[in-house]
Amino acid sequence: MRTLLLGTDLVYNSNNDLVPVEINTNLGMDSYNLIEDDTEIFSLSNLETFISQNNFSKVTYIGALQYFSDLLHGLCDTLNIEYKYHRIATGYSIPDIPDYATHLIIRSAYDYSAIVDYLYCQNKVNFMNLIKQQSFGSEFAYMDENNQIINNITTIPNYGNHPNFILKSILPQYDKEIYPKLFKVINQSELDTIIQNNVDENYFLMTFHLNLNNLYYDHMKIIRSLNLLFPPDLENITIGQYTRIPNKSIDEISVFDPVTFELSNSDRIKYLSKDEPLGPKLLDTDRVEMADSSFKTAIQLQVNDVVKTIDIPNPNHIDTNRLVYSYEIDYETFVSGTTYSQNIITGKAKIDKIVDYVKITFLDDTFWEDTKNSSYLILRNNIVYFRFLDLDDPYGIRIGDQIILIDTASQGLNFVLREIKSVEITRQIFSGWAISVQEEHLFLTQSNDTVSYVAVEHNAFCVSSVDLCRTDSCSKGTVCCYYPPLGGWGCWSWSYCPGCSSTTTNITVTPEP
């Protein structure tokens, strides 16, 4: 039996009803800003009943959901039936697999020959037309095959100073630096203007659904429902569900163009989810040490400010663009060779994200907190390393490691070692600032006036100057960074730009609470 694992994206409308906005078969698991943990997303109890009732002796999964495959494999082992996994990523053809009564085939990869995939997943207008008569359908306007505008919009919702219409690409390949576009209109004349100026054979306009009374810590929620469709009537079994949020919380200060009614690009990230690795590193109140030894809070910090940094000796020419590595030097060489220097702030962006937040408790019962994907300078067996704040990662910290701190209240460079006693991880919204600097990605911060210690931390990603490369414009698999051999600032492949610059060490220093 051939079945289809379908992903449906839904949002809450003003009546607090979930309405679908698009469907997908080329499914991957979103990596960032998920409310749920991986263990909470999938539930295979109904699938287990379905397999047992239909006496399947073999299950084959075609797709790229690795965690789902692992769970499915475990279920098949429990039921004592054969399991086969064909990992298919974007752009690969579907294998020809024999179909027979006792063989359950589950596909989540895109199939060019399948009607659901070709007609409704690839073409969003076809899907909108399919559901427009249903209670969960949306109003929209598009251009038909005769180049005529078909306008089904009869209602202009009012969300205050928030967008009420969204312009989307009909097909999945589009310029993510520009689209989707968001608009706010208040009357029919303004609505007619954006339809006339924007709707064509490539883009359609639909109602933007928003419920300001159903937010997650002031973030809009986008639901992805995973359902298995099976013949003959395309009944479905719910396999899982997860919730994503945009990278910035919703506020009342969005800016719209008075002529085009379009939302400013910097405000789009409040309303659109994106698989964006860029994360916040500094809280509003964190104080950054400037080159003249004064301090600015993260809010006060500006592009082109000159900050204090340090240079770490690298006699063995280790590739310091990586996030985890060994300097292959002992502590004495590190202390004697490290010096102060200065740097220039090149970018700053406000980010609100769900993160795994780590609390490290030291032997003296003081503690430090930061995000799990952060990479810290540590001492292990008298060798200096950068390691993730993740006990489960093979390149992560371990109990007994010593975090290397700097006491900035002392004259010169005074390093302090704190041994890790325990690590606690919680999942929470972290609202703060992403900062980049020109050369060594390292700056010194304090959490308040009375704390003098800082920790040496690697920046996971950089953020560019808004004028040079918008932080919300780079597509998945690229990063906005500075790489002179390829022309300076831009959205470069991570393989070309592993550390935001070809020559930097990408280090950040964050405060002790």
C-alpha positions in Angstrom: 0.0 0.0 0.0 1.4 3.4 -1.1 0.8 6.2 1.4 1.8 9.8 1.6 3.1 11.6 4.7 1.8 15.2 4.2 2.9 18.3 6.0 0.3 21.0 6.5 1.2 24.5 7.7 -1.6 26.1 9.7 -2.0 29.4 11.6 -4.7 30.8 14.0 -7.1 33.2 12.5 -8.9 36.0 14.3 -11.6 33.5 15.4 -8.9 31.3 17.0 -9.5 28.6 14.4 -6.6 26.8 12.8 -6.6 27.4 9.0 -4.2 25.8 6.5 -2.0 28.1 4.4 0.0 25.5 2.4 0.9 21.8 2.1 4.2 20.1 1.5 5.5 16.6 0.7 9.2 17.4 0.5 9.4 17.3 4.2 12.4 18.0 6.4 12.5 18.7 10.1 12.8 22.4 10.9 15.8 23.0 13.1 15.2 26.3 14.8 12.6 28.0 17.0 10.5 24.8 17.7 8.4 25.0 20.8 8.3 21.2 21.2 11.3 18.9 21.9 11.9 16.2 19.3 10.5 13.6 21.7 7.2 15.5 21.8 6.6 15.8 18.1 5.8 12.3 16.9 3.2 9.8 18.2 3.0 6.5 16.4 0.3 4.7 18.4 -2.4 5.1 15.7 0.1 4.0 13.1 1.0 1.0 15.1 -2.7 0.0 15.2 -3.0 0.6 11.4 0.0 -1.6 10.7 -1.3 -4.4 12.9 -4.9 -4.3 11.6 -3.7 -4.5 8.0 -1.3 -7.3 8.7 1.7 -5.5 7.0 4.9 -7.6 7.0 7.2 -4.9 5.7 7.4 -1.1 6.1 9.4 1.1 3.7 10.0 4.8 4.4 11.1 7.2 1.6 12.1 10.6 2.8 14.5 12.6 4.9 12.9 12.7 8.4 15.7 10.9 10.2 14.1 11.1 13.7 10.8 9.7 12.3 12.7 6.9 10.6 14.4 6.0 13.8 11.0 5.8 15.6 9.5 3.8 12.8 12.4 1.4 12.7 11.9 0.8 16.5 8.2 0.2 16.0 8.8 -2.3 13.3 11.3 -4.1 15.5 8.7 -4.2 18.2 6.1 -5.7 15.8 8.8 -8.1 14.4 8.3 -6.9 10.8 10.9 -5.8 8.2 11.9 -2.2 7.8 13.6 -0.4 5.0 14.7 3.3 4.8 15.4 5.1 1.5 16.8 8.5 2.5 15.7 10.9 -0.3 16.7 14.6 -0.2 15.5 17.4 -2.5 16.1 16.9 -6.2 16.4 13.1 -6.1 14.0 10.7 -7.9 11.8 8.4 -6.0 13.0 4.7 -6.2 10.8 2.1 -7.9 9.7 0.0 -5.0 7.4 -3.1 -5.4 3.9 -2.5 -4.0 1.9 -5.4 -2.6 -0.9 -5.9 -0.1 1.4 -6.6 3.0 3.9 -3.9 2.1 3.3 -0.4 3.6 5.2 2.3 1.7 5.4 5.7 3.4 6.6 8.6 1.3 7.4 12.2 2.4 9.8 13.0 -0.5 8.5 15.0 -3.5 7.3 12.9 -6.4 7.0 14.7 -9.7 4.5 12.2 -11.0 2.1 12.4 -8.1 -1.0 14.5 -8.4 -1.0 15.8 -4.8 2.6 16.8 -5.1 2.5 18.4 -8.6 -0.9 20.0 -8.4 -1.3 21.1 -4.8 2.0 21.1 -3.0 4.0 22.8 -5.8 1.3 25.2 -6.9 -0.2 27.1 -3.9 -3.0 28.7 -5.9 -4.3 25.3 -6.9 -4.4 24.4 -3.2 -6.2 27.7 -2.3 -8.8 26.9 -5.0 -9.2 23.4 -3.7 -10.2 24.5 -0.2 -11.8 27.9 -0.9 -15.4 26.6 -0.3 -14.5 25.0 3.0 -14.9 26.8 6.4 -11.1 26.7 6.7 -10.5 28.2 3.2 -8.8 31.7 2.8 -9.7 34.6 0.6 -7.2 35.3 -2.1 -6.5 37.0 -5.5 -4.5 35.6 -8.4 -3.9 35.7 -12.1 -5.5 32.9 -14.1 -4.2 31.2 -17.3 -5.9 33.9 -19.4 -4.0 36.7 -17.5 -7.1 37.8 -15.8 -7.1 38.8 -12.1 -9.5 36.6 -10.1 -10.3 38.3 -6.8 -12.0 36.3 -4.1 -11.3 38.8 -1.3 -14.4 40.3 0.3 -13.1 41.1 3.8 -10.4 43.4 5.0 -9.4 42.3 8.5 -8.2 44.8 11.1 -5.3 43.8 13.3 -4.3 47.3 14.3 -0.7 48.1 13.4 0.0 44.7 11.9 -0.2 43.3 8.4 -3.5 41.9 7.1 -2.4 40.6 3.6 0.5 38.5 2.4 1.9 38.2 -1.1 3.3 34.7 -1.8 5.0 33.0 -4.6 2.8 30.4 -6.4 5.7 28.0 -6.8 8.3 27.0 -4.2 11.3 28.5 -6.0 11.4 32.3 -5.3 13.6 35.1 -4.0 13.5 34.7 -0.2 15.3 38.1 0.2 12.1 39.8 -0.9 9.1 37.3 -0.5 6.7 36.8 1.0 5.7 40.5 1.2 3.4 41.7 3.9 0.9 44.6 3.6 -1.6 46.6 5.7 -4.5 48.2 4.0 -7.6 49.8 5.5 -10.0 50.2 2.5 -10.9 48.7 -0.9 -9.0 51.3 -2.8 -5.7 50.4 -1.0 -6.4 46.7 -1.5 -7.0 47.3 -5.2 -3.7 49.1 -5.4 -1.6 46.2 -4.0 -3.5 43.7 -6.1 -2.9 45.7 -9.3 0.8 46.4 -8.5 1.8 42.9 -7.2 -0.4 40.1 -8.4 0.8 38.4 -11.6 1.5 34.9 -13.0 4.1 34.3 -10.3 2.6 35.8 -7.1 -0.8 35.8 -5.4 -2.3 37.7 -2.6 -4.1 36.2 0.3 -5.5 37.2 3.7 -2.8 37.2 6.4 -4.2 35.4 9.4 -3.2 36.7 12.8 -4.6 36.1 16.4 -3.0 38.5 18.9 -4.7 36.6 21.7 -3.0 33.3 20.9 0.7 34.0 20.9 3.6 32.2 22.5 5.5 34.7 24.6 4.5 37.5 22.1 5.5 35.3 19.2 3.2 34.2 16.4 2.7 30.4 16.2 3.0 28.4 12.9 1.8 24.8 13.2 3.1 22.0 11.1 0.8 19.0 11.2 2.1 15.6 9.9 -0.6 13.3 8.5 -0.4 9.9 6.7 -2.8 9.8 3.8 -3.9 6.3 2.6 -6.2 4.9 -0.1 -8.8 4.5 -1.3 -10.3 7.8 0.0 -7.2 9.5 1.4 -8.2 9.0 5.0 -5.5 10.1 7.3 -3.6 9.2 10.5 -2.0 11.9 12.6 1.7 11.1 12.9 2.9 14.3 14.7 2.7 18.0 15.1 5.1 20.8 16.0 5.1 24.6 16.4 7.5 27.1 15.1 7.7 30.8 16.0 9.4 33.7 14.1 12.8 35.1 15.2 11.3 38.2 16.7 8.4 39.0 19.0 5.4 41.0 17.8 5.2 44.6 18.9 3.1 47.6 17.9 5.9 49.6 16.1 5.9 48.0 12.6 6.6 50.4 9.8 4.6 50.4 6.5 5.3 52.3 3.3 2.6 55.0 3.0 2.5 54.6 -0.8 2.9 50.8 -1.4 1.4 49.8 2.0 4.2 47.2 2.3 5.7 46.2 5.7 9.4 47.2 6.1 11.9 44.4 5.5 13.3 44.7 9.0 9.8 44.0 10.5 9.0 40.9 8.3 10.8 38.6 10.8 8.1 39.2 13.4 5.5 37.4 11.2 7.5 34.8 9.2 9.2 31.6 10.4 12.6 30.9 9.0 15.2 28.2 9.6 17.7 30.7 10.8 20.8 29.7 12.7 21.6 33.2 13.8 21.1 33.5 17.5 21.3 36.2 20.2 24.4 36.4 22.4 24.0 39.5 24.5 21.1 40.6 26.7 20.0 44.3 26.7 21.8 44.9 30.0 25.1 43.2 29.1 27.9 45.7 29.1 30.6 45.5 26.3 34.1 46.8 27.1 35.2 49.4 24.6 38.8 50.0 23.4 39.2 52.9 25.9 38.2 50.6 28.8 34.8 52.2 29.2 31.6 50.2 28.8 28.4 50.3 26.7 25.3 48.2 27.2 24.3 46.0 24.3 21.5 48.4 23.5 23.9 51.3 23.3 26.4 49.5 21.1 26.6 50.8 17.6 28.1 49.7 14.3 31.6 51.1 13.9 32.2 51.3 17.7 35.7 50.2 18.6 35.7 47.5 21.3 38.4 45.7 23.3 39.4 42.2 22.3 42.2 39.7 22.9 44.5 37.8 20.6 45.2 34.1 21.5 48.5 32.6 20.5 48.3 30.0 17.7 51.8 28.6 17.2 50.6 25.5 15.4 48.4 27.4 12.9 45.2 25.6 13.9 42.1 26.4 11.8 40.3 28.8 14.2 37.3 29.3 11.9 35.8 26.1 13.3 33.5 26.3 16.4 35.3 23.5 18.3 39.0 22.8 18.2 42.2 22.4 20.3 44.8 25.2 20.3 47.3 22.5 21.1 48.9 24.7 23.7 49.1 24.3 27.4 47.7 26.8 29.9 51.0 28.4 30.6 51.6 29.2 26.9 48.0 30.5 26.7 48.4 32.9 29.7 51.9 34.1 28.7 51.0 34.7 25.0 47.5 36.2 25.1 47.3 40.0 24.7 44.7 42.7 24.5 43.9 44.3 21.2 40.9 46.2 19.7 38.2 45.6 17.1 35.3 47.3 15.2 31.6 46.4 15.5 30.3 45.6 12.0 26.8 44.4 12.7 24.0 44.2 15.3 20.6 42.6 15.2 17.8 42.0 17.7 16.8 38.3 17.9 14.2 36.5 20.0 14.5 32.7 19.8 13.7 29.5 21.6 16.9 28.0 22.8 18.3 25.2 25.0 19.6 27.3 27.8 22.5 26.0 29.9 23.2 26.7 33.5 26.7 25.6 34.5 27.4 25.3 38.3 31.0 25.5 39.4 32.7 23.8 42.4 32.3 27.0 44.5 28.5 27.0 43.7 28.7 30.1 41.5 27.2 29.6 38.0 27.2 30.7 34.4 24.4 30.7 31.8 24.3 30.7 28.0 22.8 28.9 25.0 23.7 25.2 24.4 25.2 25.8 20.9 27.7 28.3 22.4 31.3 27.3 22.2 33.5 28.2 25.2 37.2 28.3 25.8 38.1 25.7 28.4 41.0 23.9 29.9 41.1 20.1 29.9 44.2 18.1 30.9 46.1 21.4 30.7 45.3 21.8 27.0 43.2 24.8 25.8 40.1 24.0 23.7 36.9 25.4 22.4 34.0 23.2 23.3 30.2 23.4 23.0 28.1 23.8 26.2 26.5 20.4 25.6 27.4 17.3 27.6 25.8 15.0 25.0 28.0 16.3 22.1 31.3 14.5 21.5 32.8 18.0 21.1 31.0 19.3 24.2 32.1 20.2 27.7 32.5 17.6 30.4 32.1 17.6 34.2 35.5 18.5 35.5 36.5 20.8 32.6 37.6 24.3 33.7 36.0 27.3 32.0 38.6 30.0 31.3 37.5 33.4 32.6 39.1 36.8 32.6 39.0 39.3 35.5 38.7 42.6 33.7 38.9 44.5 37.0 42.6 43.6 37.3 45.5 45.3 35.7 46.6 43.5 32.6 45.2 40.0 31.6 44.2 38.1 34.7 42.8 34.6 33.9 40.6 32.6 36.3 39.7 28.9 36.1 36.3 27.6 37.3 35.7 23.9 37.4 32.4 22.5 36.2 30.4 20.6 38.8 27.0 20.2 37.1 25.1 21.3 34.0 21.3 21.9 33.8 19.5 22.6 30.5 16.1 24.3 30.1 14.2 25.4 27.0 13.1 29.0 26.9 12.8 32.2 24.9 16.1 34.1 24.8 15.7 37.7 23.7 18.9 39.6 22.9 21.4 40.9 20.4 23.6 39.2 17.8 26.9 41.1 17.4 29.7 40.9 14.8 33.1 42.4 14.8 35.5 43.0 11.9 38.6 40.9 12.8 38.8 38.6 15.8 35.2 37.8 16.7 35.8 38.4 20.3 34.5 41.1 22.7 34.4 41.5 26.4 31.1 41.9 28.4 29.8 42.2 31.9 26.3 41.5 33.1 26.3 44.4 35.6 28.5 47.0 37.2 29.7 44.7 40.0 30.7 41.6 38.0 34.2 41.7 36.4 34.6 38.2 35.0 34.0 37.4 31.3 34.2 34.1 29.4 35.8 33.5 26.0 33.2 32.3 23.6 33.1 31.5 19.9 30.4 33.2 17.8 28.2 30.6 16.1 27.4 33.0 13.3 27.9 36.6 12.4 25.5 39.4 11.6 26.4 41.9 9.0 25.7 45.6 8.7 22.1 46.1 7.5 23.3 48.2 4.6 25.6 45.5 3.3 23.7 42.3 3.8 20.3 41.9 5.5 20.3 39.4 8.3 16.9 38.0 7.3 17.7 37.7 3.6 20.0 34.7 3.4 18.5 31.4 2.4 18.9 28.1 4.3 22.4 26.8 4.0 24.0 30.2 3.6 25.2 32.8 6.1 25.4 36.5 6.0 29.1 37.3 6.5 32.3 39.0 5.3 34.6 37.0 3.0 37.0 39.2 0.9 38.0 36.5 -1.6 34.3 36.3 -2.8 33.7 40.0 -2.8 33.1 41.0 0.8 29.7 41.1 2.5 27.1 38.7 1.2 25.1 35.5 1.7 27.9 33.0 1.2 27.8 29.2 1.5 28.9 28.1 4.9 31.7 26.0 3.2 33.1 29.2 1.8 32.6 31.3 4.9 32.8 29.0 7.9 33.7 31.7 10.3 32.3 34.9 8.8 35.8 35.7 7.5 38.6 33.8 5.9 41.1 35.0 8.5 39.3 35.5 11.8 39.0 33.4 14.9 35.4 34.3 15.6 35.4 34.5 19.3 33.0 36.2 21.6 33.2 36.9 25.3 30.1 36.7 27.4 29.3 37.7 31.0 29.2 35.7 34.2 25.7 36.2 35.9 
